[in-house]
Amino acid sequence: MTNKKRVHLLGFIQNGVNSHATGMWRNARDKVNWDWRRPPYWQHMGQTMERGFFDAMFIADELAPYSNVDGKSDECVKWAVQCPVHEPSTIVPIITTATKHLGVGVTLSTAFEHPYSMVRRLSSLDHLSYGRVAWNVVSSYSKSEWNAYGADMATRYDRYARMEEYMEVCYKLWDSWEEDAIIADQVSGIYADPTKVHEVDHQGEFFKCKGRSFVCRSPQGRPVLWQAGSSDRGRDFAAKHAEAIFAVHPTVERMREYTNDLNHRLQATFNREPGSVKRIYGLQTCVAETRTEAQEKWERIKANIPLEGALAWISGHFGPDFTKFKPDDLIQDIEIPGIQGLFESMLHSKGGAPVTVKEGALYYAQGMGMPLACGTAKDIADQIEYYMDEGGADGFMLAATYTPGCYEEFVDYVVPELQRRGRLRTEYRHNTLRENLLEPDDETPSINTIDLTARKSRTGT
Ligand SMILES: Cc1cc2nc3c(=O)[nH]c(=O)nc-3n(C[C@H](O)[C@H](O)[C@H](O)COP(=O)(O)O)c2cc1C
């Protein structure tokens, strides 16, 4: 038993050819003998993360290719800047069927889907996974998404106002079926007690919903709620609703600032316990047996990044067309229409020193503004411990470089080192993602809450 804080690990990925390090699809080690469009790739990715005792695979998403360069998406298509990207929830059952403990976080936008079908989909996935699903709640920050759906883009303020009500409807629907609503009495023929399946009657500003949820209560009741909003409004939303947040900060000082800010909001505004929301920070890693080898590998990875693709990506994530600036222009500290928190990670990538457009774009394209941990397993474990102890991180969203190799290497090299230091679990103690993610560090093994016998007979495992 150790009283050191244990790390939560997640693999950060998209259901696409290239995730969060631009140009990785052309790396000689990327997807060798794997096709990302087919189930075996996702099964292997899930099994690799489970072998490393990750909490979850976390699937990012957006709804359309970015069209911020000259108002077109040509550059994103040309350089595979998060394009193509397939629908994220389709791979959830593939991953959870191939694993027993790994959770899956899925990013689904509230912008164009009614809460009724969102709840139906997420609760169905929670059932199919035996309670291992998380939902990354987003509202579509990119104009291209709104164009694709033929709608006028709402302001940040309106998106959050609408999302507040969205959550209200979701909570009502998730609570529609009480835990003991299903009787299934074959003698009387009564399957469920209608007095315990409540009809939702919501007549709000943005949504109307009248009816019972169509999905009976799922193992977790509702998916683990995840949020990555980073503006002032976004941080409040996260402090109110989230069980875990995902943020990117290039320095330990900014991690600490964020940690303190979130804890303050939790306590002062939402009457929640400081520390009760898991803080999962982004980290890009590159591991090898020696520092020289790791550095050489990292240089090869960076050589894959096309500047044009990097500029198209920051234009897509932040809004302005960055190809219209000179490469040596300095990036200004402004409010942008896109992802404010990630913009700030690029802005602070040199620890507060001015950053040019070219520097910012190339830095961002290495791993979405995440700090880099490059070196031996010991070096990376040191950095992880430092961010946990000094920055308040509870865990890390590990961005992909080449796949599945980057996760295989992390699991083979870094995971045993973290376990040796008492920083990472050596077994999964629970069945649901929520229980594994939120378990106290000093918790002793608990009694399983899901009927494992039923599970074994069905899966044959
Ligand atoms: C680390 C991080 C990851 C994010 N991932 C996604 C994503 O996969 N899909 C998406 O639509 N938005 C994503 N976002 C956007 C946010 O969830 C949020 O909608 C956006 O930042 C606008 O809110 P804000 O102005 O409060 O930051 C991400 C944001 C951050 C900071």
The ligand as a MOL file (V3000), in Angstrom:
LIG
                    3D

  0  0  0     0  0            999 V3000
M  V30 BEGIN CTAB
M  V30 COUNTS 31 33 0 0 0
M  V30 BEGIN ATOM
M  V30 1 C -7.8760 19.6910 -24.5070 0
M  V30 2 C -9.1010 19.9700 -25.2980 0
M  V30 3 C -9.6510 18.9880 -26.1100 0
M  V30 4 C -10.7980 19.2320 -26.8440 0
M  V30 5 N -11.3150 18.2760 -27.6760 0
M  V30 6 C -12.4170 18.5510 -28.4190 0
M  V30 7 C -12.9550 17.6130 -29.3350 0
M  V30 8 O -12.4530 16.5000 -29.4860 0
M  V30 9 N -14.0440 17.9670 -30.0530 0
M  V30 10 C -14.6540 19.1850 -29.9280 0
M  V30 11 O -15.6400 19.4460 -30.6200 0
M  V30 12 N -14.1670 20.0950 -29.0620 0
M  V30 13 C -13.0640 19.8200 -28.3290 0
M  V30 14 N -12.5650 20.7440 -27.4820 0
M  V30 15 C -13.2930 22.0060 -27.3930 0
M  V30 16 C -13.9830 22.2410 -26.0560 0
M  V30 17 O -14.6270 21.1760 -25.5370 0
M  V30 18 C -14.8630 23.4750 -26.0860 0
M  V30 19 O -16.0320 23.2210 -26.7550 0
M  V30 20 C -14.1850 24.5740 -26.7730 0
M  V30 21 O -12.9560 24.7110 -26.1680 0
M  V30 22 C -14.9640 25.8640 -26.6820 0
M  V30 23 O -15.1470 26.1580 -25.3520 0
M  V30 24 P -14.2030 27.1300 -24.5790 0
M  V30 25 O -14.2570 28.3960 -25.3270 0
M  V30 26 O -14.7740 27.1880 -23.2240 0
M  V30 27 O -12.8240 26.5390 -24.5940 0
M  V30 28 C -11.4190 20.4970 -26.7540 0
M  V30 29 C -10.8650 21.4800 -25.9220 0
M  V30 30 C -9.7250 21.2330 -25.2080 0
M  V30 31 C -9.1690 22.2980 -24.3300 0
M  V30 END ATOM
M  V30 BEGIN BOND
M  V30 1 1 1 2
M  V30 2 1 2 3
M  V30 3 2 2 30
M  V30 4 2 3 4
M  V30 5 1 4 5
M  V30 6 1 4 28
M  V30 7 2 5 6
M  V30 8 1 6 7
M  V30 9 1 6 13
M  V30 10 2 7 8
M  V30 11 1 7 9
M  V30 12 1 9 10
M  V30 13 2 10 11
M  V30 14 1 10 12
M  V30 15 2 12 13
M  V30 16 1 13 14
M  V30 17 1 14 15
M  V30 18 1 14 28
M  V30 19 1 15 16
M  V30 20 1 16 17
M  V30 21 1 16 18
M  V30 22 1 18 19
M  V30 23 1 18 20
M  V30 24 1 20 21
M  V30 25 1 20 22
M  V30 26 1 22 23
M  V30 27 1 23 24
M  V30 28 2 24 25
M  V30 29 1 24 26
M  V30 30 1 24 27
M  V30 31 2 28 29
M  V30 32 1 29 30
M  V30 33 1 30 31
M  V30 END BOND
M  V30 END CTAB
M  END
